[in-house]
Every structure is written in C-alpha cells, then in structure tokens.
Amino acid sequence: MDKISIKIIKDAKITEYIKIIRKYYDISVGELKSKIDNNLYLMNVGYTDEEGIKNIVNLYYELSNYGANVELYEHDRITSITFLNNLLNMYSEISQDIQESDDELLE
C-alpha cells in the first residue's frame, strides 16, 4: 500500500510530544513511547486518505511549533510538508472540478 507517514526524533520533551500526538492518534502512551524509542512511524495513512493526510499535516505543524524534530515520509522516503500541502490542494481542486461537473450535468 502506498502510504504517507510521520516520525519524531526522540529528545527530552517526549512526554509533551506524546500528549500532542494523542490528540490526533488514539494509541496508548506505552505504544507511542515504544514507537518513538525505536524510531518507528507514529502514523501511517493511505496515499489517497485525504483526512488522514490532513491529520498528519496538522500533527506535523503542532509538533514542529513545540520544537520537535519531525520527519515526513512518502512511500518510505523522506518528503516535505510542502509536498503534502500540495497533495491536499490537488485533492481539493479535483473535488471542486467533480462538483462543478456534477452541477453542469444537473442544469
């Protein structure tokens, strides 16, 4: 499955990061701590999961603003927040185009 993922690099503020992450991802504190300690992805979502990607983007911004070193991945390769924002913009434009086409068909 093609996926978008997020990792966080462990540092002294791990407890604060876990509080933030749990707002976006319903997972136990122990499991989150284990994922961070073992440098595993915190969240994985499908490449076409628009809501999931939005959650990853929002989590990225919130963690980054708190000082965390966050990494984003596309298909297991590091990517940028710009790429994910562009992907979300593309999904939005496609949705608008479909809506406009549907509206024209109904006229």
N, C-alpha and C positions, 0 to 999 in steps of 0.2 A: 504494500500500500504506500502510495506517495504521502508524505507527511510533512508537517511543519512542527517544530519542536523548540523547547526553551530549556536552557540550563542556567544555573547560577554557580559562580565560583565561591567556594567556602571562604568566609572570613569571620571576624569577631562578632558581627551583628546577625548571626544566623537565626537567633530566636526572633528578632524583629522581622526578618525576611519571611520566616515561616508564618507569622501572623498575617502578613500581606498575602502570601500565596494561598492561604486557606480561604480567603475571600473569593478566589477565582476557581479553586480546585478542592473538592471535598475529599480529603485524604487525611489519614492520621498523622499526627505530629511525628511519631516514630518512623513512619514510612517516608515522610518528606525529609527528615534528617538523614535517613539512610541514603536516599537518592542524592542528596547534596554531598554527603561524605564520600560517596562512591562515584561522583561526577557523572551521574545518570541524568537523562532528560526528566524534567519535572512534569511536563505535559507534552503530549503528542496529539495532534489533531489531523484529520484528513485534509489534503490539499484543497478540497472544494468545500470544506466546512467553514463557511463564512463566519458564523457566530463563534466557533472555536478559535479561529484566527483573530477575531476581534478581542477575545479574552486574552490570548497570548500577547497581543499588541498592548492592551491596557495593563496587563501584568508587567510587561517589559518597562513601560513608562513609569509605573508606580515604583518598581524595584530600583530602576535607574535613578529616579529622583531621590530615593532614600540612600543612594550611594553604592548600591550593589553592582558587581561586575556580572553582567548578564550576557549570555550568548544565545543567538537565534540560529536555527538550522532549517534548511530546506533539503529534503532528501539526504539527510545526514551530512550536509556540507554547510559550513557557516555562511549565513546570509545577513542582510542588514534590515533594520527597521524600515528603511526607505522602500526596499523590495516588498515587504509585507503591506505597507501602506498603499503602494501602487497596485498590488494584487487586490486589496479591498476596494480601491477605487474602480478597478476594472470590473469587479463583480457588481458594483453599484451601477456602473454605466450599462452593463449588459442587462441588468434588471430593469432599468429605465427604458432601454430600447425595446425589450419584450413588452413592457406595459404600453408603450406608445404604439407598437404594432397591434396589440390586442385592442386598444382603443380605436384604432383606424378600422379594424375589421368589424367593430360593433357599430360604426357610423353608417 
